[in-house]
Amino acid sequence: MTDFHPIRIGPFTYEVEESPDLHDGADRLYGEVDHEGLVITLHGGSALARKRVSMLHEIIHAIANAHGVTIEEQAVVVLAGELLQVLTDNLWLPGWLLREGIHVERA
């Protein structure tokens, strides 16, 4: 059982699921995003910390895809890990970013 909800990214809504067997050829994957099917899949056997980084990793890919932007894989790896660290080490930050009255202009 998972506690995932659909994720709105740009004009798209992605479903999130887990798979016990996530591979790209011979390589095991921790996550993947299907831009056509609008699905983010996480490796079900991964530890929770790994799933969290993988979720942010795939969200960054989806954001880039929604805006037609190419981001190098190494940059996605760094951004996902560091974003999770910033949010985890500064627990006040998500609430402040999302508190009522803050309006974010979209480009």
C-alpha positions in Angstrom: 0.0 0.0 0.0 1.3 3.5 -0.9 0.2 6.9 0.1 0.9 8.5 -3.3 -1.5 11.0 -4.8 -1.5 12.4 -8.4 1.1 15.1 -8.9 0.3 18.2 -11.0 3.4 19.3 -13.0 2.8 22.2 -15.4 -0.3 21.4 -17.5 0.0 17.6 -16.7 -1.2 15.4 -13.9 1.1 12.4 -13.2 0.0 9.2 -11.4 2.6 7.8 -9.1 3.2 4.1 -8.6 5.7 1.6 -7.4 7.1 -1.4 -9.2 9.1 -4.3 -7.6 11.1 -4.7 -10.9 12.3 -1.5 -12.4 15.1 -1.9 -15.0 16.6 -0.2 -18.0 18.1 -3.1 -19.8 20.6 -4.7 -17.3 20.6 -1.7 -15.0 18.2 -1.4 -12.0 16.4 2.0 -11.8 15.3 3.7 -8.6 12.6 5.6 -10.6 11.5 6.6 -14.0 9.0 9.0 -15.6 6.8 8.2 -18.6 5.9 11.6 -20.2 3.5 10.0 -22.6 1.6 7.9 -20.1 2.0 10.6 -17.4 3.3 8.1 -14.8 6.1 8.3 -12.3 7.3 4.9 -11.2 9.5 4.3 -8.1 11.3 1.1 -7.3 9.2 -0.6 -4.7 12.1 -2.3 -3.0 14.0 0.9 -2.3 14.4 2.4 1.2 12.1 5.4 1.9 15.1 7.9 1.8 15.9 6.6 -1.7 12.3 6.8 -2.8 12.1 10.4 -1.7 15.2 11.4 -3.7 13.9 9.4 -6.7 10.5 11.2 -6.5 12.2 14.6 -6.6 14.5 13.4 -9.4 11.6 12.3 -11.6 9.6 15.5 -10.7 12.6 17.6 -12.0 12.6 15.6 -15.2 8.8 16.1 -15.6 9.2 19.9 -15.0 11.9 20.1 -17.6 9.8 18.1 -20.1 6.7 20.3 -19.5 8.7 23.3 -20.4 10.7 21.8 -23.3 14.0 22.2 -21.3 16.9 19.7 -21.4 18.7 19.2 -18.1 21.8 17.1 -17.8 21.3 14.0 -15.8 24.1 15.0 -13.4 22.3 18.3 -12.6 19.1 16.4 -12.0 20.9 14.1 -9.5 22.4 17.0 -7.7 19.2 19.1 -7.6 17.0 16.3 -6.3 19.4 15.3 -3.5 20.1 18.9 -2.4 16.5 20.0 -2.6 15.5 17.1 -0.3 18.3 18.0 2.1 17.3 21.6 2.2 13.6 20.8 2.9 14.5 18.1 5.5 17.0 20.3 7.3 14.7 23.3 7.3 11.4 21.9 8.3 9.9 25.4 8.6 10.5 26.1 4.9 7.8 24.0 3.1 5.2 25.6 5.4 6.5 29.1 4.7 6.7 28.5 1.0 3.1 27.2 0.8 1.4 29.4 3.5 -1.7 31.1 2.7 -1.4 34.6 1.1 1.6 33.8 -0.9 0.9 34.0 -4.6 3.5 32.6 -7.1 3.5 34.1 -10.5 4.0 31.6 -13.3 6.2 32.5 -16.2 
